[in-house]
Structures are given as structure tokens and as C-alpha cells.
Amino acid sequence: MRIFDEIRARGVEDVLFISMDGVSGLEEGARSIFKDVVAQHCIVRLIRNSIKYIPSKGYNAYTAAELEVYVLGLH
């Protein structure tokens, strides 16, 4: 919360979006200072964390699908 207090003290009136890596309390701290903030977990970390649940034989198919969705923008 100190981080967002300092940002406010420097003259920032509103933060609408933050991308975070799962630091405990970050989202709550941002919301306590900037009520309308939208928090999204960093997509790179989400992908890395999801890969550990994919069986090795499905790894190539999974990562190819991830590439299409997140890099190429295909759905």
C-alpha cells in the first residue's frame, strides 16, 4: 500500500490498470487507493504457471495453442 500512497503523493490522481506478478497484497493495496483500478496477472507468469500442469505428451500441442492465442491473437 505504501507504493500506491507514494504514487498518489506524487500527484497521480487515478490508476486504471495494473499488470502484476502475484505479489501478495498488491491488488488490495491498489484498490484501497485507486478505487477503479483493474488488476491483471502478468500473462507470462500465468502461462508459465499453467504449463506445469500439462502432461509431457501434451506439452507441444498446449504451447502451440498458447502461441496462437497470446502471440498471434487467434481464437
HELIX and SHEET records of a PDB file:
HELIX    1   1 ARG A    2  ALA A    9  1                                   8    
HELIX    2   2 LEU A   26  ILE A   33  1                                   8    
HELIX    3   3 ILE A   43  ILE A   51  1                                   9    
HELIX    4   4 SER A   56  GLY A   58  5                                   3    
HELIX    5   5 TYR A   59  GLU A   66  1                                   8    
HELIX    6   6 LEU A   67  VAL A   71  3                                   5    
SHEET    1   A 2 PHE A  17  MET A  20  0                                        
SHEET    2   A 2 VAL A  38  HIS A  41  1                                        
END                                                                             
